[in-house]
Amino acid sequence: MRTVLVTGPGGAGRTTIAAATALAAARPGVRVLLLSADPLGDLLATPPGPPEAPAAVRDGLWAARVDSGAHFRTETLAFQERAATLLDLLGARKLAGEELTELPGSEQSALLHALRRAATGDWDVLVVDLPPLRDALALLALPEQLRRYLRRLLPQERQAARALRPVMAQLAGIPMPAQWLYETAARWDDELAAVQSLIEDPATTLRLVAEPGPAAAEALRAARAAIALYGLRVDTLVPNRILPGDAEDPWLAALVAQQRKCLDEWHEEWLPAGTPVHPVAHLGRDPRGPDDLALLGRAPEGAAGSPVEDPWPVEDRLAEENLLVWCLPLPGAVKSELALVRRDDELLLTVGAFRRIVPLPSALRRCTVTGAALKDGVLRVRFTPDPALWPRAH
C-alpha cells in the first residue's frame, strides 16, 4: 500500500491538498482511502463515513472522518469493562457513556487507531490528512515512544513469572500486577507496532504543504531536522496558494514578491536533496467540490522507493584515530538547538522541540562518547573504544 501523509504549517491548506491528492489517485482498479479529522463534506460533496465504514465518494475513492470524541467514549467504556473486577474491589462507580467528555490527547489516540485499521484494509493508496506540522511529527514519533515506555514499565520477560505472583504477593504483602494488565499492554504493543510498521514502511512518505512566507520558511527549516531525526521521507513540497505574478496593486505586488523569494529559497534548499517542489496556484476562492480539487491535485508518484540502506552510518577510523564516528544527517539543524546525552546503551538526541531516544549500534555500546560536531547538516558523534570492553587482538 502506498501511503501519503499530508501535513504542513497551520492554515496552509493541507486538508485541501490531501483531498486533491486522494481524488487524483482514484481511478478504476485503484482503491484509495482518504482519512481526515475534518468533515470533508464541502470538499468532496459527499459526507465521509467513520473509519470502520468509509463512505464511497466516486469510483476508486472512499473517505473516512476520525471522530476523536466517539473513539474516546468507546475505548474508555471498553477499558472499564476489562477492569471491572478491579474497579469493583475499589468500590468505584462506573461511568456512563453520556457523561464522558474526551480528554487532551484523545485526538492522537483516535488517529493512531484509524491508521491501525487502515493498515489492515484492502487499499492501494492511503492518503492521511495529519494535524499541523509540529503536532504531526510528534504524532508520528508516538508509537515508537509508547512502545519503549511499555517495555520499560511492563517487560515482556516478566510475564513468565505470572504463576508466582499470588505466592509472591502473600509473602511480600504487595499486590502484584494482574493478568489483565499484561494482556492490555500486549494488545497496545501490537496495535502500536502495526502503526509504527506503517510509518516506517518504504512506501510511506510525507507530503508537506506550506504557503510561502517567512513563518512557513522557519517552520519548514525546523521540521527538516525533525523529519530526518525520526527517519521520515518527504516525497513532495507543495507551496500552496501561489498568487499570480502580474499584480498591479502595490500591496498585492509586495505579497507576490515575498512568495517568489520564498519559492526560490525552497527550490535551492529542497531540490538538491531530491525533493520535488510543486507550486499550486491560488484559485481566487476556497476550493469546493471535486471540480475545484481536480485543478489542484497530484497523484502519488508511484512507489516511494526503498529507504537509504543505512541512513545513520558508522565511520571506522580505528586504524587512523582510534575512533568510531556515528554520522546522523540532520538538515536544517543549528548547534544551539541540539542536545546529546548518552544513557546506558541509548542516545537521547534533542533537536529544537523534538526528541528521540535511539539504541546505539552494537559496536558503539562498547565505547565512550568523546565529542560531537555539527557540520553541513550532519551531526558526527565521536566514540572511543573502552579498553575494558573492546576485544583485544591476539
N, C-alpha and C positions, 0 to 999 in steps of 0.2 A: 504494500500500500504506500502510495506517495502521500506524504503529509506536509502541508504548508501551514506554518504557524505565523499568523499575521499580527504584528504589533507596531508600536511607534509612540512618539510623544503624544500626550493627551490632546484631543481636539484636532488631530491631523487627518482624520477621515479613514482610520484603519478599518472600521466596520464596513464602510462603503467599498473599500478596495478588497476586503475579504469576500464580500458578496459578489463583486465583479469577477474576482479570480475563480470562485466556485462556478459561476454561471458560464464563464469562458471555457472551463474544463469539461463541462457537461456536454455529452453528445451520445448518440446511440451506441450502446455497448460499453459505456464507461459510467460506473456508478460513483457519484460524487455526493459527499455529505458535508454540509456547512453547519458548523457548530458555533453558537454565539450566546452570550448572556443578554443581548439586546433583543427587542421584539422582532425586528426584521420585516414586519408586515408591509410597511410602506416601500421598502427597498425591493422586496420580491413580489409584491402584490398578492402574497399568499401568507397567512399566518403560519409560523413554524410549529412543529409538534414538540413533545417532550423528547429527551434523549432516548427513552426506551421505545418510542414510536414516532420517528421523524416524519414530517409531512412532505408529500411529493409536491414539488414546485413546477417542474416540467420534465420532459424526458431526460433521464440521467441525473437529475438533481433533486436531492432531499435536503431539508433544513430542520434543525432542532434548536430549541432555546433551553439554556440551562437556567432553571429556577432554583436559586440557592435557598430560598425560604422553604419550599416544598421538600427539597433534599434534606435540609436540616431537621425538619419535623420527622421525616421518615426514618432517618438514621438514629435520631435521639430515641424515638419510640422503640425501634428495634433493639438498640443497646439496652434500654430499660427492661425489655423482656428477657434478654440474655442474662442480665444481672439481677433478675427478680429475687432469687434466693438471698443474695447478699443484702439487697435493699430491704427485704422483709426482716432479716436479722437486725438490721439497723433501725427498724421501725420507721422507715421512710414512707412518705406518701407519694404515690406515683403521679407523674404529670400527665395531663390530658393533652391531646394534640392541639386543641384550640387555644390553649394557654401558652404555647411555645412561641417565642419570638427569636428569630435567628440571632446568633452571636457573631461578633467580629471574627473573621477567618472562615466563615461558612461558605463564602463565595469561592475561595480557593479549594475547599474540600469538594464542593459540588462540581467544579470544573474538572478536577482530577478524576472524580468518579465518572464523569461523562467521557473523558478521554479513555479511561479504562474500558468503558462499554464500547466506544467506537473502535478501539484497538482490536476487539474480538469480532467486529462486524464484517460483513461481506462488502467492503468498499474498495474501490480502485484509487480514489483520491479523497483525502480528508483535509478540509480547509477549516482552520480554527481561528476565530476572532478572539484574540487574547486581550487581557487588560492593557492599560498603558505600559510603556516600555519598562520602567523600573519595576513595577509590580509583576509584569510578565516574566522578567528574568528571575525574580525571587520565586515565583510560582514554579518555573521550570527546574529550579535547583532544589525544590522542596522534597520530591521523592527520595533523592539520594540522601538528603539530610535526615529525613524522618526515619529511613531505614537504618541509618547509623545510630540514631538515638535508640531505636528498638533493640538493636543488637547489644548496645551497652547496658540498657536497663533490664532487658529480659533475654539474656543469652540463650540461644537455642540449645547449647550443650548442657545447660542446667535442667532441661526438661527430662533428661534421663533419670533424674532423681525424684520424679513425681511420686513414686511409690513410697519413698521415705519421708515425704512431707508430714503426714499425720504423726508419725513417730517423733520426728524432729520437733514438731510443734508442741507435743506433750512434754518432751524433755526440756526444751528451752523456754516453754511458755510464751512463744512468739508465734502469732498466726503466719502461716506460710502462704505464698500466692496460690490462689485457686486455679483449678484446671482451666476454667473458662477464660481466665486472664491470658494464659499462654495461647489458648486457641484463638482468642481475639487478636493477639499480637501476630500470630502466624497468618491469620486472614488479612490483616492490614499489610503485612510484609508482602504477601502475594500480590495484592492489588497495587501497592506502590512499585513492586518490581515490574509489573506489566506496563505501568505508565513510564517508568524510567527506561525500559526497553524501547518504548515508542519514541521517546525523546532522543535517545542515543542512536536510533536506527539511522544508517547512512541515507535512507530515503526521506528523512525528516529534515526540513530546513526552516529558517526564519525568513520572513519577508517583512522588511522594515518600511514603514510609511511615515513620511515627515513632510511638513510644509516648510519650504526653505526659509531660513531666517536665523538670527543669532541664537535664540533659545533652542531651536531644534538642532543646530550645529553642535552646541555644547552638550546636549543630551545624547546625541549620537557618538560624540567623542568619548564620553564616559562609558557609554554602552559597549563600544568596540572591545575595550579591555575585559569587561564582564562577560561578553559573549565568548571570547577566547578562554577566559577563566573556566567557564562551565562546559567547554568543549562543544559549543553550538556552531552551526554553519549558516551563513546568510546566502540565500540564492539571488536576491534582488533588493536593491534600494529603490523605493518608489517616491520620488519627490512629487507631492500631490498639490493640486490646485495652482498650477502654474498659470500666471496671468499672461495675456497676450503682450507681445513686445512692442506694439505700435501705439501705446497710450500717449495721448497728447496732454492730458491733465497733469500738472506738475506733481501733485500729491501721489497720483497713481504711478507716474513715471518713476518716482523715488522707490516705491514698493517693487516695481519691476526690476530696477537696478539692483536692489538688495537681493531679490531672488536670483538674478543672474549671477551675482558674485558668489552666493552660497552654492549654486549649482556647479560653477566652475571648480570651487574648492572640493565639492563632493566627488566630482569626476577625477580630480587629481589624487584624492585620498583613497577612494574605493576601487576604481578600475584597475590600478596596478596589482591589487590583491586578488583580482579575479571576480569581483562582484559587479555585475551589470547595474547600471543606473538608468532607470526608465521613467522619465518625467510623464506626468498625467496632467492634461490641461484642465483648467477651471471651466466648468460648463456654464458659468454665469448664474447658476441656481443650484439648490440642493438636489442631488440625484433622486429620482423617484421612479420606481418600476424597472423592469428588465430592459426596456429600450434604452434608458439612460445608462444602466450598468454596462450594456453592450458597448457603449462608447469608451468605457474606461478599462475593461477587463483584459487581463492577460492570463492565459492558461499556464499552469505549472510546466516548466520546460523539461519534460521527460523525467527520467530518474535523477535523483540528486547526486548520484555517483558515490564512490567509496571515500571514506574519510582518509586523511593522511595516515600512513602506516603507523607512525609514532609521532604524534603532534608535540610531545614533550620529550625529546631525545636526551640521552646522557652522553656527553663527550668524554672519551677516555684520554686523559692527559697524565696517566700514571707514570709513564716512562720519562716524560719531559719535566713535569712539575709535581709529581705525586698528588695529582688532583683528579677528581671526577667532577664534571660541571653539568648540572641539570639546567637545560635550556627551556624556559617557559615563555612562549610568544604571548605578549600582552599589548597588542597595538593600541595606541592612544593613551596608554598609562603614563602617569607622571610620577616622579620619585616621591613627591610629598604625600601622595595618596596611597603609597604602598606600605604594607606591614607584613613581616615574615617571622613566624615563630615555629621552632622545631619542638614537637611534643611527642616523646617516645618514637614510634615508627610512623608518625604523621607530620605533615607540613600544614600549618594554619596560614593561609595566604589571604590577605585582605587587599582589595583594590577599590579605593573610594568607599562607597556604601555597600560593597559586595564582599562576601567571604566564602571561601571554600576550604574544606579540610580534606586533603588528599593523602592516601598512603604513599610512602616512599617506595621506589623500586628496591628490590631485594638487596642489590649491591650497596645502595646508599644507606641502608639501615645499619650497616657496619662501619659507618663513617661519622665524623663530626662536621657540623657546618662551620666553615671558616670565613665566609664572606659572601656578598651578593652585589650585583651591579646591574642597572637597567641601561641598556644602550640599543638604539634603533628599534625600539618596541619589543625587545626580548630581555626578560629577566634571567640572568645567569647566576645560579646559586652554586657556590664552590663547596665541595666536600673533600675532606682529607681522611684517608683510611685510618681507623682506630687500630693501633698495633695489637691490642688485646683481642680484637675480634677478627681482624683480617687474616686470611690464610697465608702462612709463610711458605715461600718456595724452598724446596729441599735440593 
